[in-house]
Amino acid sequence: MPTQSTVESSRQPVRHLIVILGDQLDRHSPAFHGFDSERDIVWMAEVIEESTKVPVSLPRIAIFLACMRHFRDALRSEQIHVDYRELALGEPALADALAGALQRHRPAKVVMVEPGEWSVRESLRAVVARHSVLLDERADDHFLCSHREFADHARGRKQLRMEFFYREMRRKHQILLDRDGKPEGGDWNYDAENRGSFGKAGPSDIPSPARFAPNPLTAQVIAEVQRRFPQHVGKLDRFDWPVTRDQALIALQDFIDHRLSHFGEYQDAMWTREPWLYHSRISAALNLKLLNPLEVIRAAELAYRSGRAPLAATEGFIRQILGWREYVRGVYWHLMPGYLDRNAMRASEPLPGLFWTAETDMQCLADSIGQTLELGYAHHIQRLMVTGLFCLLLGVDPKEVHAWYLSVYVDAVEWVELPNTLGMSQYADGGVMASKPYIASGRYIDKMSNYCCQCRYKPAEATGKAACPFTTLYWDFLIRHELELSSNPRMVMQVRNLARLTEARRAEIISAARELRQSLRVQVNGSNLST
């Protein structure tokens, strides 16, 4: 059998070098339009930079490499020539790796789908230009709203709001509409029906999600990641994510068949040591493009129309994909690169060291962060109203929060992670993503989970030995930002509650918050966290 180098030497000059990035694992990608296996080469690379520019967790590294290598092998099974650089052979940076490929193959043209990260797009454009090679950069048709469509939507609006965008997308793609073109059931949004908690009894009879035991290739990746990145956080002994398109389709159908019907009601609920609940576990497969968003949406809609899932659950799930997922991508590309530097709340605290260890007596943080470090996963309310809320109330530098989220979650790609973290979670964009800061005291967490039942802190108390840090910081946040929040119509009631506090009580809360911040700074300064 001829070796790879023999095949390369016998090939005619390379027409197109097809660049496939780690989050572009779609065989029907525009990058393959017009592909000629006799004259074109697919190029893929694993690079150290992608795992070390932020201290990426082991589950996130492993899922990217496992998915990439399975995709490579699937292409090679079609007799497609893939120039694939594994970590052991690859250059430290993606741009350097591409420069090496251009020198090896000297293609007439580079073909790539627009990357999902602004800095990656700019660096790859620059290296292709330096080598005087033509670049054919193609729009990513994985998404259901183009950059131009989003710009048209945003033009002339004083404020961007996902709800109006979502309705446009429903109409455009004819999703959950009745025969008259009106929203199914009469309403566009059933969010009010999707805020249930489990109560004191807790969840019961939740079907376990489909799991995928590592095959030999995935096991090889796991062993290599553990050997190569021994100082990185995370565990891989429970790694069971879908890493191929076939597995991703199984995971999707498993969710539709067994958990979608209860997803809506309990999508905001939390419970100790229950990471999955009724959630889908397909966000990573979607973001690496093993699944197409429209096929996911259609599968959910079919479940509703065939009587297998209620409307509120189906609409709530579809809104996350057709609404939020498309919307955050639109915001990202509409406002980058300056979006990354926004810091409307003037937050400057360092990220507490407990975010890398989960060592804290705050049970909600211990469970949510511990689960995140072990599995590379937490659902959206754990991210928004536990870890994200704590950072917002504490006043953590939003860039540090962004770096942590990007490093630890298996589904984190910058176009989706940055607006959700910096905008929705930290309100650092001043209201582009959200109409108000999503702030709450410990009582919200108590309502939506059982965390407080096992915690030494009392969610109703803001000062004293049993004071919940969330509640202390909640009132301190309102005090610190009272003037600017008072002009926000959606914050009127929360700001108005400050009037009930005497000056002495305010001073007591400010002092307690100051002591808390100082104790967390000591943890950061005294830690030996590896990057």
Secondary structure, DSSP 8 states (H G I E B T S, - for coil): ---HHHHHHHS---SEEEE--TT---TT-GGGTT--TTTEEEEEE--THHHHTTT--HHHHHHHHHHHHHHHHHHHHTT--EEEE-TTTS-SSHHHHHHHHHHHH--SEEEEE--SSHHHHHHHHHHHHHTT-EEEEE--TTSSS-HHHHHHHHTT-SS--HHHHHHHHHHHHT-SB-TTSSBGGG-S--GGGS----TTT---S----------HHHHHHHHHHHHH-TTS----TT-----SHHHHHHHHHHHHHHTHHHHHHHTT---TT-S-TT--S-HHHHHTTSS-HHHHHHHHHHHHHTTSS-HHHHHHHHIIIIIIIHHHHHHHHHHTTGGGG--TT---B---GGGGT---S-HHHHHHHHHHHHHS---HHHIIIIIHHHHHHHTB-HHHHHHHHHHH-TT--HHHHHIIIIIIIT-TTSSSS-SS-----HHHHHHH-SGGGG-SSBTT-SSSTTB-HHHHHHHHHHHHTHHHHTT-GGGHHHHHGGGGS-HHHHHHHHHHHHHHHHHHHHHHHT-----
